[in-house]
C-alpha cells in the first residue's frame, strides 16, 4: 500500500499452513518468496537479512530498502501528514536531509485483552500505542557496508543517517529517543491471548531459541500502557482493506488463506479449554478480575465481560482519579448530575462515554456504571462492587445488559454523531423508569464547523478562518429535533449559559408540541443553518430553570398517577 516496487518475504520452517498462502502470492508476483530454513539456536532474522544483503542479487536492483518484520508497519510522515507513497517519502528525506538512512521509532501497540483472535486487521483492532526507543531502518543499499543487527546497519564512510526527527545519528544503533515527526513503525506484537501463547511457543526470530522467555503475566501487564494513536488514518485503512479484497479475488488466494485459518482453528480448538482456563487464572492474578461465567443479576451487573469483549484501556498519562478531583471545582456535567441525583434520590447511574473519567469520578451516586471502549485512567484504582466499568462500545454494552436493569440517571456523552447518540438514547430509554432522567451532551454547536462529524475536518476548516478554537459537538442537535417530533411523552430543556450546552430529558406529557418535520430522514439531513432557523425547538433554558421544571413536572406526574 506504500507503493514499494518489490516485497521480499523470508519464511522459516512454518507449521501453520502459511507456506501455501505465501507461495500463492509469489505465483501472482505479489511477493518474492525465499525459504529461510535455519538450524537450532540460529537467528532467523539475521540469517534472512544477511542473505538478502550479501547473496540476493534481485535486492540490489533496488536503490532503497526497508527492513521490517511481519508484525510491523511503516507509517511515513511529512510536515505532520501521513504520506502513502514510499518513493515520494524517500525523495523528501533525501532532499531535506541529504540522508542515506532513516531510523523510525516503534510505536508499541499492546493489544486489547481479547482472548480469541479476531478476523480484522491490526489497524482495526488495536488503537492504543505507547512510545518506544527501539528503531527500524530504511536505507540506501549502496551506502551500507553491513547489516549488524536486526535493527541496524553499518554505513560507509561519508554516509549520513537521521532519526525520526531529522537529527543526524551514528550507526549502528537500535535505539533512539522517540521522535515521530517523520513517521513511526507500528509494532503489533501482542494481539489476542491465543496468538500470544502460540507466538511464545513458536520461538524467537531474533535469537533462534525454541521458546521465547516471556511470562504469560506480560499479556495482562503490557495492555495497561498506551493512548489513542492517530496512525494509520482512516483513508489508509480503507485502502488496505480494498487491496486485501483485490488480493482475495486472485485465483487460489482465498483457498490458501482458508488453509491458514483452518490450521489455527484446529490448534485453537485442541487447546481452547486449557488456554481459556490459563487466561482467567492469570487475569485474576495480575488484574484482580475474575470471569465468573454467571449471568448478570438484575440489580447489579457483573464487571466481567467475555474475554473477547474485554478491551479496557488504562493510560498513565493525564491520570484522573477521585483523589485528584477532590479539591477541584466541579464542572457543569457533574454539577448538574449531582443536583438532579440529590433531588431525585438517585441510587444508580449510567454514563456512556467515560473517557478520562472527569465526570464519572465526580458524580455522587452510590452505584455507577461506565461504558467506553478505552478508559483513560487506572481502572483498578476505582473498581469495586458498586462501580462497574465496561470496556466496550455502547452497542455491545446494550446487547449484553439485562433488559430489566434500570438506571435512575443516565448521561449520554459518547460518539458525537446523530446516528450513534440517537441509538444510545433509544437503548437507554429501555433501562429507565418513570422518574429516571437523561442528560445528553453537546446538543448546541457553537458554530457551523462544530457540526462536522469528523473532528479533524472540523478543526481544519475552522483553523482556515484563523480561528484555533477546538470546540466540537458533532450533529447531536438532531436528537433534540427527534425528541420534539416523535416523543410526546417526554419533555426536555436544553441548558445554556453555564457551561457546555446539554439537553435534560424526563417523562412528562406536559410539554405539548406539534411535530415540525415529522420525518426522521429530513431531520437527519438538517444543517447548522437549519438549526439556527429552528432554534426554538431546542427549548433553551438556564440550568436552574431546566432542573426546576424537570423536578416539578415529574412531581406532578407522580401525583396524578397516585390520585388516579
Buried (B, 14 or more C-beta within 10 A) or exposed (E): BBEBEEEBBBBBEBEBBBBBBBBBBBBEEBBBBBEBEBEEEBBBBBBBBBBBBEEBEEBEEEEBBBBBBEBBBBBBBBEEEBBBBBEBBBEBBBEEBEBBBBBBBBBBBBBBBBBBBBEEBBBEBBBBBBBBEBBBBBBBBEBBBEBBBBBBBEBEEEBBBBBBBBEEBEBBBBBBEBBBBBBBBBBBBBBBBBBBBBBBEBBBBBBBEEEBEBEBEBBBBBBBBBBEBEBBBEEBBEBBBEEBEEBEEBEBBEEBBEBBBEBBEEBBEEBBEEBBEBBBEBBBEBBEBBBEEEEBEEEBBBBBBEBBBBBBBBBEEEBBBBEEBEEEEBBBBBBBBBBBBEBBEBEBBBBBBBBBBBBBBBBEBEBBBBBBBBBBBBBBEBBEEEBBBBBBBBBBBBEBBEEEBBBBBBBBBBBBBBEBBBBBBEBBBEBBEEBBBBBBBBBBBBBBBBBBBEEEEBBEBBEEEEEEEEBBBBBBBBBBBBBBBBBBEBBBBBBBEEEBBBBBBBBBEEBEEEEBBEEBEEBBEBEBEBBEEBEEBBBBBEBEEBBBBBBEBBEEBEEEEEEE
